[in-house]
Amino acid sequence: MGRSRRTLPEELLLLALDPATGTTAQPQSLDLGLAGAQLVELALAGRIAPDGDRIAVVAPRPTGDPTLDCALELLRRRGAPVRAVNWIGGPRLGLRQTYLSHLERCGMVHAVAGQMCGVLPTTRYQATDNEISREIRARLDSAIRTGVPPDPRTAALAALAHAVGLGKHLYPGNEGRSSRSRLRDLIRHDPMGGLVAHAVMDVQNGVAAQPRRSPAPAGRQAAPGARPAPEPAHGVPMQPRRGSMARAVAH
């Protein structure tokens, strides 16, 4: 994989980065989104493929991106296909910081040291070139405005942005309601992006323990006592992982 193209995790992180404050929107769900974005990027590179609600490695050769290759190797070691919801819900300690540090090395952001409450050290990241973020945002805006089916990469980015709750960050207030709705609708244009986005939302809603079930055919009654399949939703805050308050970094 050539490094001339930004990866989906990088683009998702740049979308979430507030140019004024240097903080990231939706930090807890964003961590899940970055793990999901890695899966989509690996699928676009032909290394993995969906197998129902699971992810299967189809070509284990390295991509040339160290962070993606680490994820690919972990998937390969599983042996059997892994459920997307289980993969995304697994521990991903430091993933956001890894990508922020990478963007800093690439010169796209620079770190600004500070303090929280005058005591805890923090690091915020300011974009060095807002044109890059504007270009990424313009792709989403175009897909929303024109209604033309976007390319798979843009469709997957839209699905992930919706899944982690960036819609209210990108298109705030009542005036952004229709844009947020259309952003959500773009999820249907990329099967892999849709699978991953639903998995991200399922983890946020605590339904990762059960496999996703297809809806019953029209006119068919559910068995007595059967529980309905959970509907995907977003916006439910995740509980912070143990140790997540040990350091305040790029929140």
URHUKA-V67838 format. One record per pair of residues at least 6 apart in sequence whose C-alpha atoms are under 7 Angstrom apart, sorted by the first residue. I is the first residue (numbers start at 0). GAP is how many residues later the second one is. Records with the same first field share a line. If there is no record, write none. Layout:
I=GAP + GAP
//
This chain:
0=62 + 63
6=34
7=29 + 33 + 149
8=25 + 28 + 29
9=89
10=125
11=145 + 149
13=119
14=118
15=8 + 9 + 150
16=6 + 7 + 8
17=6 + 7
18=107 + 108
21=102 + 103 + 104
22=101 + 102 + 227 + 228
23=226 + 227
24=144
25=138 + 139 + 140
26=224
27=210
28=135
29=134
30=64 + 65
31=56 + 57 + 168
32=127 + 131 + 167
34=53
35=52 + 160
37=30
39=152 + 153
41=6
42=6
45=13
46=10 + 11 + 12 + 13
47=7 + 8 + 9 + 10 + 11
48=6 + 7 + 8 + 9
49=6 + 142
52=30 + 31
53=27 + 28 + 29 + 30
54=26 + 27 + 28 + 29
55=25 + 26
56=18 + 19
59=12 + 16
61=7
62=6
83=112 + 115
84=114 + 115 + 118 + 123
85=122
87=112
88=114
102=6
103=6
106=21
107=19 + 20 + 21
108=16 + 17 + 18 + 19
109=15 + 16 + 17 + 18
110=12 + 13 + 14 + 15
111=11 + 12 + 13
112=9 + 10 + 11
113=7 + 8 + 9
114=6 + 7
115=6
120=127
121=126 + 127 + 128
122=126 + 127
123=126
124=125
138=15
139=14 + 18
142=6 + 7
143=35 + 38 + 39
148=40
151=38
154=31 + 32 + 34 + 35
155=31 + 34 + 37
157=25 + 28 + 29
158=25 + 27 + 28 + 34 + 35 + 38
159=37
160=6
161=21 + 22
162=34 + 37 + 38 + 71
164=69 + 70
166=13
170=8 + 9
186=6 + 7
187=6
197=34
200=31 + 32 + 33
201=6 + 30
203=30 + 32 + 33 + 34
204=31
212=16
//
